[in-house]
Amino acid sequence: MSEIQRPGALYQQVAAAIREAILSGEFAPDSLLPSEAQLMTRYAVSRPTVRNAIAALRTEGLIDVRHGKGSFVRSSGQPTLTLERRISRTREGKFVMPTGDIWQEAEEPHTYRTRTTKSTGRLLQLGEEEALFGCDRLLIDPGTGTRAMHRTLIPFEVAEAVPLLGEEPCKPAAAVYWVLAQAGHNLTWTETVRAHMPLPDERAALQLPDATPVLHVARVAHDADERPLMLEELRFGADRAELAYRITADKQPARRTRP
């Protein structure tokens, strides 16, 4: 028996004791925690106290409760999937993403018309309420079970200048790049990554465990004048995948010498 004798709320004391047992390795990653009854006996506390302690540890992300199975220690290992964030071109000029072929569509793509928000307008360098074509996909990697929410947003003015995009705005991103290149655009890309706690729809679609943040990747395709042509967003659980980048050094522009 490890009777609690520390100051503070009783459930917090129990949570601290269980946390110590997890961090010391007594309760190993992916292992099933002792039952509520066993924890009550171990710490000489009531069932509500144990439940409040478990709830606190769920919020911290140390424990994952699986309905019908019990409480498990969250894994501290590496993400199961590495996404290489680079773009290549074939000899035929088509665009290829290294991890583009790992995904399968879990649902039919959804095409719709929408308008810019404050955040998407900033990335596309447009004001709010500008017209866009949108396409949403729910993707899954069959090898690891990792799920991702994918979205492309194309301004109406870009689609009007490239009619094929207006007719089929829900093409995969690599195919959209090909269409834009065929229309004469010399493409470059910028990409940002941020993390946030999931909204209810993200948590449900991505099947996220408790206290798991979402990684939100935003890639913008630009033309030669740096005008944004398309926004591509990818969201997935930070516990399931990681991003990998190949970084090369740009050549410094030659300094002009005074005559």
C-alpha angles and dihedrals in degrees: 000000000000101000114198113244104160128112119257136058111333096236090051089053091051091047090051092051093049090045090055090050090052095047092046091053096246087120102041126212113277091013124130114253119232113274123266090258092051092049091048089055094042094053099026094235138125127269094253089054092053091047092051090049092051090048090053092051091048089055089052090052095242096113133044117200113211111195113241092010107061139238119325131192109248116245116255093198131115121286112272096232133049117201115203107213103206135109126220134183127223124224087263090057097251120141122244131189114202094227096032094104098052094076127087123192111252091191138015112279115258118222119195145149119251142154135246120271125205092271099042091042090055092052093045093042091238133125122252119283095027112150119258140176110230133195124187125195132181107211134191133192104221092202096061105012090240112157127206136185112222127191135177123195121192122184115238091235090058092048091049090055091047104041095191089065091053090051095045110018093157097071117132112270094254090053091050089052089052092051092049091048091049088053089059102264118142100212132215128169141216124194136193131188127202137164130225138164110265126264115229093262092049093049092050097044094045093040092228124185121230121298094009118144124218122236110220115199118191118190120184123196113213134191124230090279092055091251111149112242103174141006120215119190128191124186127185141149114283090222093059107047143020133203125239125196132191108216123198128184117251118224113255112238112253114261116243115237122214115247 
